Amino acid sequence: MSLFKEFRDFAMRGNVVDLAVGVIIGAAFGKIVSSLVANIIMPPLGLLIGGVDFKQFVWVLKPAEGTTPAVVMEYGAFLQSVFDFVLVAFAIFIAIKLMNKLYKKKEAAPAKTPAQELLLSEIRDLLKEQNNKP
């Protein structure tokens, strides 16, 4: 088997393709949620805390000297990333919860047994009952 054929078989497996689609959709979803946080949620939150942008929160470890830039710890950017993560995780949790609810509804509704099969089952049971009598 050629290397190309093996690679093609590997790449075209259902699991690999599903994973690739999931990663691509996840990346796009992450961008949407990041935009929601940065452009919709954070401005009012910044207004509530006095017009401060989280990304401006820094801790100066060493001030700038001449042409040497300052050494800063940007904990505001970290807080922003944590907030983004929490919102993405919550959004995924809600999406999975809804999917599970829909899946359970499908699963909970078993197909009704046709009347013809019920009638045949009753006849079978009656025949067994008659054959078991002495």
Backbone as CSV, one residue per row, in Angstrom:
resi,resn,N_x,N_y,N_z,CA_x,CA_y,CA_z,C_x,C_y,C_z
1,MET,0.857,-1.177,0.000,0.000,0.000,0.000,0.903,1.240,0.000
2,SER,0.612,2.150,-0.895,1.458,3.340,-1.006,1.209,4.290,0.165
3,LEU,2.187,5.114,0.419,2.103,6.092,1.500,0.944,7.057,1.248
4,PHE,0.769,7.454,-0.005,-0.312,8.381,-0.336,-1.678,7.755,-0.067
5,LYS,-1.850,6.479,-0.442,-3.129,5.800,-0.219,-3.419,5.655,1.279
6,GLU,-2.382,5.319,2.061,-2.567,5.214,3.508,-2.973,6.547,4.114
7,PHE,-2.304,7.612,3.665,-2.647,8.945,4.177,-4.069,9.326,3.787
8,ARG,-4.458,9.050,2.554,-5.813,9.364,2.101,-6.846,8.612,2.935
9,ASP,-6.592,7.325,3.181,-7.517,6.542,4.000,-7.615,7.106,5.418
10,PHE,-6.471,7.515,5.974,-6.467,8.102,7.311,-7.223,9.422,7.334
11,ALA,-6.949,10.290,6.376,-7.542,11.630,6.363,-9.037,11.597,6.065
12,MET,-9.499,10.600,5.378,-10.907,10.552,4.990,-11.762,9.717,5.935
13,ARG,-11.178,9.232,7.029,-11.989,8.548,8.037,-13.013,9.518,8.576
14,GLY,-14.139,9.017,8.947,-15.206,9.870,9.473,-14.773,10.662,10.691
15,ASN,-14.032,10.038,11.597,-13.632,10.715,12.830,-12.729,11.903,12.551
16,VAL,-11.798,11.746,11.634,-10.849,12.819,11.341,-11.572,13.996,10.701
17,VAL,-12.458,13.705,9.777,-13.206,14.776,9.113,-14.120,15.483,10.114
18,ASP,-14.792,14.718,10.967,-15.651,15.324,11.995,-14.847,16.211,12.934
19,LEU,-13.669,15.744,13.325,-12.811,16.532,14.204,-12.378,17.824,13.525
20,ALA,-12.015,17.745,12.252,-11.603,18.946,11.524,-12.737,19.961,11.450
21,VAL,-13.932,19.485,11.164,-15.093,20.381,11.109,-15.334,21.002,12.475
22,GLY,-15.225,20.205,13.536,-15.420,20.720,14.891,-14.403,21.791,15.250
23,VAL,-13.151,21.582,14.867,-12.106,22.564,15.168,-12.370,23.865,14.431
24,ILE,-12.748,23.769,13.165,-13.005,24.977,12.367,-14.203,25.745,12.926
25,ILE,-15.279,25.042,13.234,-16.457,25.702,13.802,-16.143,26.264,15.176
26,GLY,-15.361,25.531,15.970,-14.972,26.011,17.287,-14.161,27.294,17.217
27,ALA,-13.251,27.372,16.253,-12.452,28.591,16.093,-13.340,29.773,15.721
28,ALA,-14.274,29.546,14.806,-15.187,30.622,14.412,-16.080,31.025,15.580
29,PHE,-16.549,30.043,16.341,-17.394,30.319,17.495,-16.622,31.106,18.544
30,GLY,-15.345,30.749,18.735,-14.502,31.476,19.672,-14.347,32.944,19.285
31,LYS,-14.217,33.202,17.996,-14.102,34.586,17.521,-15.397,35.359,17.795
32,ILE,-16.511,34.706,17.590,-17.803,35.364,17.834,-17.947,35.709,19.310
33,VAL,-17.629,34.758,20.189,-17.768,35.015,21.616,-16.757,36.066,22.077
34,SER,-15.535,36.025,21.547,-14.541,37.046,21.900,-15.020,38.430,21.484
35,SER,-15.617,38.508,20.312,-16.168,39.790,19.863,-17.318,40.226,20.760
36,LEU,-18.160,39.288,21.162,-19.261,39.599,22.073,-18.717,40.178,23.374
37,VAL,-17.689,39.545,23.905,-17.111,40.011,25.166,-16.463,41.380,24.984
38,ALA,-15.602,41.508,23.964,-14.834,42.739,23.785,-15.703,43.923,23.370
39,ASN,-16.698,43.690,22.532,-17.447,44.794,21.942,-18.809,45.055,22.563
40,ILE,-19.384,44.079,23.238,-20.728,44.233,23.794,-20.713,44.241,25.323
41,ILE,-20.044,43.272,25.928,-20.109,43.121,27.375,-19.120,44.037,28.106
42,MET,-17.886,44.119,27.630,-16.855,44.865,28.361,-17.073,46.384,28.388
43,PRO,-17.562,47.031,27.314,-17.764,48.485,27.425,-18.723,48.888,28.558
44,PRO,-19.910,48.277,28.688,-20.758,48.644,29.834,-20.130,48.279,31.185
45,LEU,-19.426,47.149,31.224,-18.765,46.758,32.459,-17.676,47.766,32.828
46,GLY,-16.921,48.221,31.831,-15.917,49.256,32.065,-16.543,50.553,32.527
47,LEU,-17.702,50.881,31.982,-18.425,52.085,32.393,-18.876,51.971,33.851
48,LEU,-19.336,50.784,34.234,-19.773,50.567,35.613,-18.620,50.704,36.615
49,ILE,-17.419,50.311,36.206,-16.289,50.404,37.128,-15.475,51.680,36.903
50,GLY,-16.093,52.672,36.296,-15.445,53.978,36.174,-14.746,54.227,34.858
51,GLY,-15.163,53.578,33.794,-14.580,53.819,32.478,-13.210,53.194,32.296
52,VAL,-12.870,52.222,33.106,-11.556,51.590,33.016,-11.636,50.390,32.078
53,ASP,-10.650,50.298,31.181,-10.534,49.145,30.294,-9.666,48.108,30.995
54,PHE,-10.105,46.868,31.033,-9.342,45.824,31.718,-7.928,45.694,31.164
55,LYS,-7.771,45.914,29.871,-6.456,45.753,29.254,-5.465,46.808,29.743
56,GLN,-5.948,47.836,30.389,-5.062,48.868,30.914,-4.490,48.494,32.279
57,PHE,-5.022,47.471,32.911,-4.526,47.061,34.219,-3.164,46.391,34.058
58,VAL,-2.131,47.035,34.556,-0.782,46.482,34.468,-0.079,46.673,35.807
59,TRP,0.917,45.872,36.031,1.753,45.995,37.211,3.177,46.207,36.724
60,VAL,3.716,47.365,36.980,5.051,47.715,36.495,6.079,47.066,37.409
61,LEU,6.843,46.138,36.845,7.884,45.455,37.607,9.182,46.272,37.611
62,LYS,9.442,46.895,36.469,10.645,47.728,36.350,10.309,48.879,35.417
63,PRO,10.406,50.123,35.879,10.065,51.259,35.022,11.033,51.398,33.851
64,ALA,10.567,52.096,32.833,11.398,52.326,31.647,12.588,53.195,32.014
65,GLU,13.723,52.867,31.423,14.946,53.647,31.644,15.568,53.948,30.293
66,GLY,15.539,55.195,29.899,16.115,55.593,28.614,15.381,54.924,27.465
67,THR,16.116,54.140,26.681,15.495,53.460,25.542,14.978,52.066,25.916
68,THR,15.261,51.622,27.121,14.793,50.315,27.581,13.329,50.431,28.009
69,PRO,12.467,49.622,27.390,11.043,49.707,27.764,10.801,49.153,29.169
70,ALA,9.690,49.537,29.728,9.322,49.077,31.064,8.963,47.594,31.026
71,VAL,9.232,46.929,32.124,8.837,45.524,32.278,7.526,45.535,33.053
72,VAL,6.463,45.079,32.386,5.142,45.128,33.016,4.478,43.760,32.967
73,MET,3.655,43.511,33.963,2.832,42.321,33.993,1.410,42.782,33.658
74,GLU,0.914,42.357,32.527,-0.393,42.808,32.036,-1.494,41.893,32.559
75,TYR,-1.838,42.043,33.822,-2.853,41.173,34.414,-4.252,41.508,33.916
76,GLY,-4.467,42.710,33.393,-5.762,43.070,32.822,-6.065,42.255,31.570
77,ALA,-5.034,42.058,30.729,-5.214,41.227,29.533,-5.498,39.783,29.936
78,PHE,-4.847,39.334,31.005,-5.098,37.990,31.512,-6.544,37.863,32.002
79,LEU,-7.007,38.854,32.759,-8.395,38.836,33.233,-9.374,38.804,32.066
80,GLN,-9.056,39.571,31.009,-9.900,39.583,29.817,-9.953,38.191,29.195
81,SER,-8.807,37.517,29.101,-8.764,36.168,28.533,-9.546,35.179,29.387
82,VAL,-9.434,35.313,30.709,-10.188,34.426,31.609,-11.691,34.650,31.416
83,PHE,-12.096,35.915,31.304,-13.507,36.236,31.097,-13.990,35.668,29.760
84,ASP,-13.175,35.798,28.709,-13.511,35.217,27.404,-13.706,33.713,27.529
85,PHE,-12.765,33.055,28.224,-12.845,31.602,28.383,-14.114,31.182,29.110
86,VAL,-14.432,31.877,30.173,-15.628,31.529,30.958,-16.880,31.673,30.092
87,LEU,-16.949,32.740,29.314,-18.126,32.914,28.445,-18.184,31.858,27.353
88,VAL,-17.047,31.523,26.743,-17.037,30.476,25.715,-17.455,29.143,26.329
89,ALA,-16.898,28.815,27.488,-17.246,27.556,28.144,-18.731,27.512,28.498
90,PHE,-19.274,28.634,28.980,-20.693,28.678,29.318,-21.559,28.522,28.069
91,ALA,-21.175,29.192,26.991,-21.939,29.085,25.742,-21.917,27.653,25.214
92,ILE,-20.777,26.996,25.273,-20.688,25.597,24.826,-21.517,24.699,25.735
93,PHE,-21.476,24.951,27.043,-22.283,24.180,27.994,-23.767,24.276,27.638
94,ILE,-24.238,25.495,27.373,-25.652,25.693,27.028,-25.984,24.991,25.717
95,ALA,-25.094,25.107,24.720,-25.347,24.455,23.428,-25.430,22.939,23.593
96,ILE,-24.522,22.351,24.357,-24.537,20.900,24.561,-25.765,20.482,25.357
97,LYS,-26.141,21.298,26.345,-27.334,20.993,27.129,-28.578,20.977,26.237
98,LEU,-28.683,21.942,25.327,-29.817,21.973,24.400,-29.792,20.777,23.460
99,MET,-28.602,20.427,22.970,-28.498,19.273,22.074,-28.900,17.993,22.792
100,ASN,-28.458,17.843,24.047,-28.829,16.653,24.816,-30.328,16.597,25.056
101,LYS,-30.928,17.748,25.313,-32.375,17.793,25.534,-33.115,17.371,24.265
102,LEU,-32.670,17.855,23.116,-33.299,17.467,21.850,-33.086,15.990,21.566
103,TYR,-31.895,15.476,21.873,-31.595,14.073,21.629,-32.449,13.181,22.523
104,LYS,-32.654,13.576,23.775,-33.479,12.781,24.684,-34.922,12.755,24.226
105,LYS,-35.411,13.867,23.667,-36.793,13.883,23.174,-36.946,12.907,22.025
106,LYS,-35.968,12.856,21.129,-36.026,11.902,20.025,-35.988,10.477,20.552
107,GLU,-35.090,10.236,21.506,-34.904,8.914,22.056,-36.093,8.471,22.899
108,ALA,-36.738,9.398,23.582,-37.834,9.068,24.489,-39.107,8.663,23.757
109,ALA,-39.252,9.030,22.531,-40.459,8.719,21.787,-40.244,7.451,20.957
110,PRO,-40.464,6.272,21.564,-40.285,5.041,20.794,-41.405,4.908,19.760
111,ALA,-41.072,4.227,18.699,-42.048,4.036,17.633,-43.186,3.159,18.149
112,LYS,-44.412,3.552,17.835,-45.572,2.758,18.253,-45.594,1.456,17.465
113,THR,-45.976,0.405,18.163,-46.106,-0.885,17.514,-47.379,-0.862,16.677
114,PRO,-47.273,-1.220,15.409,-48.462,-1.219,14.554,-49.543,-2.149,15.106
115,ALA,-50.785,-1.807,14.853,-51.927,-2.586,15.348,-51.876,-4.023,14.844
116,GLN,-51.384,-4.200,13.633,-51.307,-5.539,13.055,-50.351,-6.419,13.873
117,GLU,-49.228,-5.863,14.289,-48.278,-6.633,15.095,-48.857,-6.946,16.473
118,LEU,-49.576,-5.992,17.069,-50.214,-6.251,18.363,-51.220,-7.400,18.256
119,LEU,-52.004,-7.382,17.200,-52.991,-8.438,16.988,-52.311,-9.790,16.812
120,LEU,-51.218,-9.814,16.037,-50.495,-11.069,15.842,-49.875,-11.559,17.153
121,SER,-49.401,-10.641,17.979,-48.834,-11.023,19.278,-49.902,-11.635,20.170
122,GLU,-51.095,-11.050,20.162,-52.191,-11.604,20.959,-52.565,-13.003,20.475
123,ILE,-52.620,-13.184,19.153,-52.947,-14.501,18.602,-51.888,-15.518,19.008
124,ARG,-50.603,-15.115,18.919,-49.508,-16.007,19.314,-49.656,-16.415,20.779
125,ASP,-49.944,-15.445,21.636,-50.077,-15.735,23.067,-51.256,-16.680,23.323
126,LEU,-52.370,-16.477,22.609,-53.529,-17.361,22.774,-53.205,-18.787,22.301
127,LEU,-52.477,-18.896,21.208,-52.108,-20.226,20.702,-51.192,-20.941,21.686
128,LYS,-50.238,-20.190,22.297,-49.359,-20.808,23.283,-50.171,-21.285,24.490
129,GLU,-51.127,-20.483,24.880,-51.976,-20.821,26.022,-52.786,-22.079,25.741
130,GLN,-53.305,-22.204,24.518,-54.094,-23.386,24.155,-53.233,-24.630,24.078
131,ASN,-52.020,-24.484,23.586,-51.121,-25.653,23.456,-50.618,-26.130,24.814
132,ASN,-50.561,-25.264,25.784,-50.071,-25.639,27.119,-51.146,-26.296,27.992
133,LYS,-52.432,-26.246,27.571,-53.500,-26.866,28.347,-53.467,-28.377,28.134
134,PRO,-53.710,-29.160,29.226,-53.694,-30.639,29.099,-54.905,-31.183,28.389
